[in-house]
Amino acid sequence: MAIQMNIAITALLLLFTSIPILECTDIDVVANFGAVADGQTDLSQPLMNAWKEACASPEAVNIVIPEGTYLLSEATLNGPCQAPI
């Protein structure tokens, strides 16, 4: 019984260590698209521009919105995209 448990644990560890880690490019909405974290400036257009760029990318992308207070009036994020976002 203990041998079977050790084999199962070893198999799981090998499985998890063999899964490739998906590397992503970051798109910063503030740095790249001029979003302002003042709670008064609308984030909609910078977010839509970041989404459009991320969605067109053939590589996996993270859209980064730094910590802060943002005003978001309306945004529609549609796909399909070329790669994971």
N, CA, C and O atoms as a Tinker XYZ file with bonds, in Angstrom:
   340  protein
     1  N      0.824000   -1.194000    0.000000    73     2
     2  CA     0.000000    0.000000    0.000000    64     1     3
     3  C      0.867000    1.256000    0.000000    63     2     4     5
     4  O      0.604000    2.191000   -0.756000    81     3
     5  N      1.890000    1.283000    0.837000    73     3     6
     6  CA     2.776000    2.444000    0.912000    64     5     7
     7  C      3.555000    2.616000   -0.388000    63     6     8     9
     8  O      3.811000    3.743000   -0.812000    81     7
     9  N      3.931000    1.512000   -1.019000    73     7    10
    10  CA     4.668000    1.580000   -2.284000    64     9    11
    11  C      3.767000    2.174000   -3.373000    63    10    12    13
    12  O      4.220000    2.993000   -4.173000    81    11
    13  N      2.495000    1.764000   -3.403000    73    11    14
    14  CA     1.567000    2.312000   -4.396000    64    13    15
    15  C      1.379000    3.817000   -4.195000    63    14    16    17
    16  O      1.294000    4.573000   -5.163000    81    15
    17  N      1.317000    4.247000   -2.928000    73    15    18
    18  CA     1.157000    5.667000   -2.625000    64    17    19
    19  C      2.388000    6.441000   -3.080000    63    18    20    21
    20  O      2.260000    7.526000   -3.649000    81    19
    21  N      3.579000    5.896000   -2.837000    73    19    22
    22  CA     4.813000    6.552000   -3.265000    64    21    23
    23  C      4.881000    6.658000   -4.785000    63    22    24    25
    24  O      5.316000    7.678000   -5.320000    81    23
    25  N      4.453000    5.609000   -5.477000    73    23    26
    26  CA     4.452000    5.633000   -6.944000    64    25    27
    27  C      3.474000    6.695000   -7.447000    63    26    28    29
    28  O      3.784000    7.430000   -8.384000    81    27
    29  N      2.307000    6.776000   -6.835000    73    27    30
    30  CA     1.308000    7.765000   -7.246000    64    29    31
    31  C      1.813000    9.187000   -7.011000    63    30    32    33
    32  O      1.644000   10.051000   -7.871000    81    31
    33  N      2.422000    9.434000   -5.873000    73    31    34
    34  CA     2.955000   10.763000   -5.564000    64    33    35
    35  C      4.081000   11.119000   -6.528000    63    34    36    37
    36  O      4.141000   12.243000   -7.026000    81    35
    37  N      4.963000   10.179000   -6.789000    73    35    38
    38  CA     6.064000   10.413000   -7.730000    64    37    39
    39  C      5.526000   10.714000   -9.124000    63    38    40    41
    40  O      6.029000   11.611000   -9.801000    81    39
    41  N      4.518000    9.978000   -9.556000    73    39    42
    42  CA     3.928000   10.204000  -10.879000    64    41    43
    43  C      3.309000   11.599000  -10.967000    63    42    44    45
    44  O      3.463000   12.285000  -11.978000    81    43
    45  N      2.613000   12.017000   -9.914000    73    43    46
    46  CA     2.020000   13.357000   -9.908000    64    45    47
    47  C      3.088000   14.447000   -9.938000    63    46    48    49
    48  O      2.949000   15.436000  -10.659000    81    47
    49  N      4.149000   14.268000   -9.161000    73    47    50
    50  CA     5.236000   15.252000   -9.165000    64    49    51
    51  C      5.881000   15.356000  -10.542000    63    50    52    53
    52  O      6.176000   16.457000  -11.008000    81    51
    53  N      6.101000   14.228000  -11.190000    73    51    54
    54  CA     6.672000   14.245000  -12.537000    64    53    55
    55  C      5.732000   14.925000  -13.527000    63    54    56    57
    56  O      6.179000   15.662000  -14.406000    81    55
    57  N      4.447000   14.681000  -13.387000    73    55    58
    58  CA     3.468000   15.307000  -14.267000    64    57    59
    59  C      3.487000   16.826000  -14.110000    63    58    60    61
    60  O      3.542000   17.555000  -15.101000    81    59
    61  N      3.441000   17.302000  -12.864000    73    59    62
    62  CA     3.399000   18.746000  -12.629000    64    61    63
    63  C      4.693000   19.442000  -13.033000    63    62    64    65
    64  O      4.653000   20.589000  -13.479000    81    63
    65  N      5.820000   18.788000  -12.891000    73    63    66
    66  CA     7.084000   19.420000  -13.270000    64    65    67
    67  C      7.328000   19.370000  -14.764000    63    66    68    69
    68  O      8.188000   20.092000  -15.269000    81    67
    69  N      6.596000   18.539000  -15.483000    73    67    70
    70  CA     6.795000   18.449000  -16.928000    64    69    71
    71  C      5.852000   19.358000  -17.712000    63    70    72    73
    72  O      6.006000   19.495000  -18.926000    81    71
    73  N      4.882000   19.980000  -17.045000    73    71    74
    74  CA     3.955000   20.883000  -17.722000    64    73    75
    75  C      4.685000   22.195000  -18.005000    63    74    76    77
    76  O      5.216000   22.819000  -17.087000    81    75
    77  N      4.714000   22.615000  -19.265000    73    75    78
    78  CA     5.422000   23.865000  -19.579000    64    77    79
    79  C      4.696000   25.071000  -18.988000    63    78    80    81
    80  O      3.466000   25.109000  -18.946000    81    79
    81  N      5.460000   26.038000  -18.540000    73    79    82
    82  CA     4.902000   27.261000  -17.993000    64    81    83
    83  C      4.705000   28.237000  -19.151000    63    82    84    85
    84  O      5.631000   28.498000  -19.919000    81    83
    85  N      3.510000   28.762000  -19.264000    73    83    86
    86  CA     3.184000   29.688000  -20.336000    64    85    87
    87  C      3.764000   31.058000  -20.002000    63    86    88    89
    88  O      3.378000   31.680000  -19.012000    81    87
    89  N      4.689000   31.522000  -20.830000    73    87    90
    90  CA     5.276000   32.834000  -20.612000    64    89    91
    91  C      4.429000   33.868000  -21.328000    63    90    92    93
    92  O      4.036000   33.679000  -22.479000    81    91
    93  N      4.157000   34.955000  -20.640000    73    91    94
    94  CA     3.294000   35.990000  -21.179000    64    93    95
    95  C      4.026000   37.325000  -21.234000    63    94    96    97
    96  O      4.919000   37.601000  -20.433000    81    95
    97  N      3.627000   38.138000  -22.192000    73    95    98
    98  CA     4.069000   39.518000  -22.268000    64    97    99
    99  C      3.064000   40.356000  -21.494000    63    98   100   101
   100  O      1.859000   40.118000  -21.581000    81    99
   101  N      3.549000   41.338000  -20.736000    73    99   102
   102  CA     2.655000   42.226000  -19.999000    64   101   103
   103  C      2.371000   43.480000  -20.812000    63   102   104   105
   104  O      3.281000   44.066000  -21.399000    81   103
   105  N      1.114000   43.888000  -20.846000    73   103   106
   106  CA     0.720000   45.168000  -21.420000    64   105   107
   107  C      0.170000   45.996000  -20.267000    63   106   108   109
   108  O     -0.883000   45.682000  -19.713000    81   107
   109  N      0.888000   47.054000  -19.911000    73   107   110
   110  CA     0.514000   47.924000  -18.798000    64   109   111
   111  C     -0.402000   49.026000  -19.327000    63   110   112   113
   112  O      0.010000   49.832000  -20.161000    81   111
   113  N     -1.630000   49.057000  -18.847000    73   111   114
   114  CA    -2.618000   50.017000  -19.328000    64   113   115
   115  C     -2.208000   51.450000  -18.988000    63   114   116   117
   116  O     -2.503000   52.369000  -19.753000    81   115
   117  N     -1.537000   51.654000  -17.861000    73   115   118
   118  CA    -1.097000   52.997000  -17.472000    64   117   119
   119  C      0.112000   53.421000  -18.298000    63   118   120   121
   120  O      0.094000   54.483000  -18.920000    81   119
   121  N      1.160000   52.603000  -18.309000    73   119   122
   122  CA     2.405000   52.961000  -18.994000    64   121   123
   123  C      2.240000   53.006000  -20.512000    63   122   124   125
   124  O      2.808000   53.880000  -21.166000    81   123
   125  N      1.474000   52.081000  -21.078000    73   123   126
   126  CA     1.380000   51.978000  -22.537000    64   125   127
   127  C      0.220000   52.768000  -23.145000    63   126   128   129
   128  O      0.288000   53.157000  -24.311000    81   127
   129  N     -0.833000   53.007000  -22.378000    73   127   130
   130  CA    -2.032000   53.602000  -22.969000    64   129   131
   131  C     -2.557000   54.821000  -22.220000    63   130   132   133
   132  O     -3.649000   55.303000  -22.519000    81   131
   133  N     -1.804000   55.320000  -21.260000    73   131   134
   134  CA    -2.135000   56.583000  -20.610000    64   133   135
   135  C     -3.288000   56.566000  -19.630000    63   134   136   137
   136  O     -3.861000   57.618000  -19.348000    81   135
   137  N     -3.645000   55.417000  -19.103000    73   135   138
   138  CA    -4.695000   55.370000  -18.083000    64   137   139
   139  C     -4.214000   56.117000  -16.839000    63   138   140   141
   140  O     -3.022000   56.136000  -16.532000    81   139
   141  N     -5.166000   56.733000  -16.129000    73   139   142
   142  CA    -4.840000   57.511000  -14.937000    64   141   143
   143  C     -5.644000   56.959000  -13.765000    63   142   144   145
   144  O     -6.861000   56.797000  -13.857000    81   143
   145  N     -4.953000   56.672000  -12.663000    73   143   146
   146  CA    -5.605000   56.099000  -11.477000    64   145   147
   147  C     -5.999000   57.206000  -10.507000    63   146   148   149
   148  O     -5.552000   57.223000   -9.360000    81   147
   149  N     -6.846000   58.140000  -10.976000    73   147   150
   150  CA    -7.267000   59.236000  -10.108000    64   149   151
   151  C     -8.737000   59.146000   -9.712000    63   150   152   153
   152  O     -9.239000   60.008000   -8.991000    81   151
   153  N     -9.427000   58.113000  -10.174000    73   151   154
   154  CA   -10.833000   57.939000   -9.844000    64   153   155
   155  C    -11.760000   58.854000  -10.624000    63   154   156   157
   156  O    -12.976000   58.809000  -10.434000    81   155
   157  N    -11.199000   59.696000  -11.512000    73   155   158
   158  CA   -12.016000   60.640000  -12.282000    64   157   159
   159  C    -11.837000   60.481000  -13.788000    63   158   160   161
   160  O    -12.757000   60.767000  -14.555000    81   159
   161  N    -10.665000   60.028000  -14.216000    73   159   162
   162  CA   -10.379000   59.862000  -15.637000    64   161   163
   163  C    -10.855000   58.485000  -16.083000    63   162   164   165
   164  O    -10.522000   57.471000  -15.469000    81   163
   165  N    -11.631000   58.461000  -17.149000    73   163   166
   166  CA   -12.235000   57.214000  -17.623000    64   165   167
   167  C    -11.174000   56.243000  -18.155000    63   166   168   169
   168  O    -10.335000   56.616000  -18.974000    81   167
   169  N    -11.223000   55.024000  -17.687000    73   167   170
   170  CA   -10.302000   53.959000  -18.084000    64   169   171
   171  C    -10.755000   53.249000  -19.363000    63   170   172   173
   172  O     -9.990000   52.467000  -19.928000    81   171
   173  N    -11.959000   53.500000  -19.821000    73   171   174
   174  CA   -12.545000   52.720000  -20.921000    64   173   175
   175  C    -11.686000   52.680000  -22.174000    63   174   176   177
   176  O    -11.388000   51.595000  -22.673000    81   175
   177  N    -11.277000   53.836000  -22.699000    73   175   178
   178  CA   -10.533000   53.847000  -23.954000    64   177   179
   179  C     -9.148000   53.215000  -23.811000    63   178   180   181
   180  O     -8.775000   52.400000  -24.655000    81   179
   181  N     -8.357000   53.561000  -22.763000    73   179   182
   182  CA    -7.068000   52.873000  -22.608000    64   181   183
   183  C     -7.222000   51.356000  -22.467000    63   182   184   185
   184  O     -6.417000   50.600000  -23.010000    81   183
   185  N     -8.250000   50.909000  -21.744000    73   183   186
   186  CA    -8.478000   49.476000  -21.577000    64   185   187
   187  C     -8.860000   48.831000  -22.908000    63   186   188   189
   188  O     -8.378000   47.745000  -23.229000    81   187
   189  N     -9.716000   49.488000  -23.679000    73   187   190
   190  CA   -10.105000   48.952000  -24.990000    64   189   191
   191  C     -8.900000   48.886000  -25.927000    63   190   192   193
   192  O     -8.760000   47.923000  -26.680000    81   191
   193  N     -8.026000   49.901000  -25.892000    73   191   194
   194  CA    -6.824000   49.897000  -26.730000    64   193   195
   195  C     -5.875000   48.771000  -26.319000    63   194   196   197
   196  O     -5.291000   48.103000  -27.172000    81   195
   197  N     -5.725000   48.565000  -25.010000    73   195   198
   198  CA    -4.872000   47.477000  -24.519000    64   197   199
   199  C     -5.454000   46.131000  -24.938000    63   198   200   201
   200  O     -4.715000   45.240000  -25.359000    81   199
   201  N     -6.773000   45.977000  -24.826000    73   199   202
   202  CA    -7.432000   44.729000  -25.224000    64   201   203
   203  C     -7.224000   44.466000  -26.708000    63   202   204   205
   204  O     -6.922000   43.340000  -27.103000    81   203
   205  N     -7.385000   45.503000  -27.535000    73   203   206
   206  CA    -7.225000   45.347000  -28.981000    64   205   207
   207  C     -5.806000   44.879000  -29.313000    63   206   208   209
   208  O     -5.622000   43.987000  -30.142000    81   207
   209  N     -4.799000   45.485000  -28.662000    73   207   210
   210  CA    -3.409000   45.078000  -28.895000    64   209   211
   211  C     -3.166000   43.653000  -28.407000    63   210   212   213
   212  O     -2.534000   42.852000  -29.096000    81   211
   213  N     -3.672000   43.344000  -27.212000    73   211   214
   214  CA    -3.480000   42.007000  -26.645000    64   213   215
   215  C     -4.173000   40.947000  -27.496000    63   214   216   217
   216  O     -3.627000   39.865000  -27.716000    81   215
   217  N     -5.359000   41.256000  -27.964000    73   215   218
   218  CA    -6.141000   40.292000  -28.739000    64   217   219
   219  C     -5.495000   40.007000  -30.098000    63   218   220   221
   220  O     -5.631000   38.907000  -30.634000    81   219
   221  N     -4.798000   40.993000  -30.649000    73   219   222
   222  CA    -4.144000   40.824000  -31.949000    64   221   223
   223  C     -2.793000   40.125000  -31.839000    63   222   224   225
   224  O     -2.234000   39.694000  -32.847000    81   223
   225  N     -2.269000   40.011000  -30.625000    73   223   226
   226  CA    -0.950000   39.417000  -30.425000    64   225   227
   227  C     -0.986000   37.903000  -30.654000    63   226   228   229
   228  O     -1.909000   37.231000  -30.195000    81   227
   229  N      0.012000   37.367000  -31.360000    73   227   230
   230  CA     0.083000   35.918000  -31.543000    64   229   231
   231  C      0.633000   35.198000  -30.306000    63   230   232   233
   232  O      0.588000   33.970000  -30.228000    81   231
   233  N      1.151000   35.965000  -29.345000    73   231   234
   234  CA     1.701000   35.404000  -28.102000    64   233   235
   235  C      0.746000   35.671000  -26.947000    63   234   236   237
   236  O     -0.064000   36.597000  -27.005000    81   235
   237  N      0.841000   34.864000  -25.905000    73   235   238
   238  CA     0.026000   35.063000  -24.709000    64   237   239
   239  C      0.369000   36.404000  -24.069000    63   238   240   241
   240  O      1.535000   36.797000  -24.017000    81   239
   241  N     -0.655000   37.102000  -23.582000    73   239   242
   242  CA    -0.485000   38.447000  -23.043000    64   241   243
   243  C     -1.251000   38.585000  -21.732000    63   242   244   245
   244  O     -2.345000   38.042000  -21.581000    81   243
   245  N     -0.663000   39.320000  -20.784000    73   243   246
   246  CA    -1.352000   39.742000  -19.568000    64   245   247
   247  C     -1.647000   41.223000  -19.695000    63   246   248   249
   248  O     -0.744000   42.006000  -19.989000    81   247
   249  N     -2.887000   41.623000  -19.481000    73   247   250
   250  CA    -3.204000   43.046000  -19.405000    64   249   251
   251  C     -3.078000   43.430000  -17.939000    63   250   252   253
   252  O     -3.770000   42.887000  -17.078000    81   251
   253  N     -2.180000   44.378000  -17.666000    73   251   254
   254  CA    -1.877000   44.774000  -16.291000    64   253   255
   255  C     -2.521000   46.126000  -16.002000    63   254   256   257
   256  O     -2.286000   47.103000  -16.713000    81   255
   257  N     -3.326000   46.169000  -14.961000    73   255   258
   258  CA    -3.886000   47.424000  -14.467000    64   257   259
   259  C     -3.305000   47.604000  -13.067000    63   258   260   261
   260  O     -3.718000   46.923000  -12.129000    81   259
   261  N     -2.339000   48.528000  -12.926000    73   259   262
   262  CA    -1.699000   48.711000  -11.622000    64   261   263
   263  C     -2.713000   49.114000  -10.548000    63   262   264   265
   264  O     -3.794000   49.621000  -10.848000    81   263
   265  N     -2.337000   48.878000   -9.304000    73   263   266
   266  CA    -3.206000   49.206000   -8.182000    64   265   267
   267  C     -3.548000   50.687000   -8.204000    63   266   268   269
   268  O     -2.690000   51.526000   -8.477000    81   267
   269  N     -4.782000   50.999000   -7.921000    73   267   270
   270  CA    -5.231000   52.387000   -7.885000    64   269   271
   271  C     -6.738000   52.447000   -7.985000    63   270   272   273
   272  O     -7.411000   51.417000   -8.021000    81   271
   273  N     -7.264000   53.656000   -8.030000    73   271   274
   274  CA    -8.698000   53.865000   -8.167000    64   273   275
   275  C     -8.971000   54.360000   -9.578000    63   274   276   277
   276  O     -8.466000   55.404000   -9.991000    81   275
   277  N     -9.773000   53.601000  -10.312000    73   275   278
   278  CA   -10.058000   53.914000  -11.707000    64   277   279
   279  C    -11.560000   54.116000  -11.899000    63   278   280   281
   280  O    -12.376000   53.514000  -11.201000    81   279
   281  N    -11.903000   54.968000  -12.849000    73   279   282
   282  CA   -13.280000   55.142000  -13.275000    64   281   283
   283  C    -13.446000   54.370000  -14.579000    63   282   284   285
   284  O    -12.697000   54.582000  -15.533000    81   283
   285  N    -14.419000   53.485000  -14.615000    73   283   286
   286  CA   -14.687000   52.714000  -15.832000    64   285   287
   287  C    -16.154000   52.907000  -16.179000    63   286   288   289
   288  O    -17.035000   52.419000  -15.470000    81   287
   289  N    -16.418000   53.624000  -17.279000    73   287   290
   290  CA   -17.809000   53.887000  -17.642000    64   289   291
   291  C    -18.410000   52.696000  -18.380000    63   290   292   293
   292  O    -19.454000   52.180000  -17.979000    81   291
   293  N    -17.764000   52.260000  -19.446000    73   291   294
   294  CA   -18.277000   51.122000  -20.203000    64   293   295
   295  C    -17.153000   50.557000  -21.058000    63   294   296   297
   296  O    -16.384000   51.303000  -21.666000    81   295
   297  N    -17.066000   49.245000  -21.098000    73   295   298
   298  CA   -16.065000   48.588000  -21.939000    64   297   299
   299  C    -16.603000   47.224000  -22.348000    63   298   300   301
   300  O    -17.113000   46.467000  -21.522000    81   299
   301  N    -16.480000   46.928000  -23.628000    73   299   302
   302  CA   -16.863000   45.624000  -24.146000    64   301   303
   303  C    -15.608000   44.961000  -24.685000    63   302   304   305
   304  O    -14.993000   45.458000  -25.629000    81   303
   305  N    -15.231000   43.849000  -24.091000    73   303   306
   306  CA   -14.013000   43.135000  -24.474000    64   305   307
   307  C    -14.429000   41.892000  -25.249000    63   306   308   309
   308  O    -14.864000   40.898000  -24.667000    81   307
   309  N    -14.290000   41.962000  -26.560000    73   307   310
   310  CA   -14.723000   40.869000  -27.430000    64   309   311
   311  C    -13.544000   40.081000  -27.971000    63   310   312   313
   312  O    -12.433000   40.599000  -28.075000    81   311
   313  N    -13.790000   38.840000  -28.313000    73   311   314
   314  CA   -12.829000   37.979000  -28.973000    64   313   315
   315  C    -13.466000   37.463000  -30.237000    63   314   316   317
   316  O    -14.455000   38.045000  -30.684000    81   315
   317  N    -12.975000   36.439000  -30.822000    73   315   318
   318  CA   -11.878000   35.618000  -30.309000    64   317   319
   319  C    -10.533000   36.300000  -30.528000    63   318   320   321
   320  O    -10.362000   37.114000  -31.435000    81   319
   321  N     -9.603000   35.945000  -29.682000    73   319   322
   322  CA    -8.256000   36.489000  -29.761000    64   321   323
   323  C     -7.318000   35.420000  -30.321000    63   322   324   325
   324  O     -7.636000   34.231000  -30.322000    81   323
   325  N     -6.159000   35.868000  -30.794000    73   323   326
   326  CA    -5.205000   34.944000  -31.401000    64   325   327
   327  C     -4.501000   34.067000  -30.375000    63   326   328   329
   328  O     -4.089000   32.951000  -30.692000    81   327
   329  N     -4.361000   34.560000  -29.150000    73   327   330
   330  CA    -3.643000   33.814000  -28.106000    64   329   331
   331  C     -4.328000   34.073000  -26.768000    63   330   332   333
   332  O     -5.180000   34.957000  -26.672000    81   331
   333  N     -3.966000   33.310000  -25.731000    73   331   334
   334  CA    -4.563000   33.529000  -24.406000    64   333   335
   335  C     -4.253000   34.916000  -23.857000    63   334   336   337
   336  O     -3.161000   35.450000  -24.048000    81   335
   337  N     -5.237000   35.483000  -23.173000    73   335   338
   338  CA    -5.056000   36.779000  -22.508000    64   337   339
   339  C     -5.290000   36.574000  -21.031000    63   338   340
   340  O     -5.195000   37.524000  -20.253000    81   339
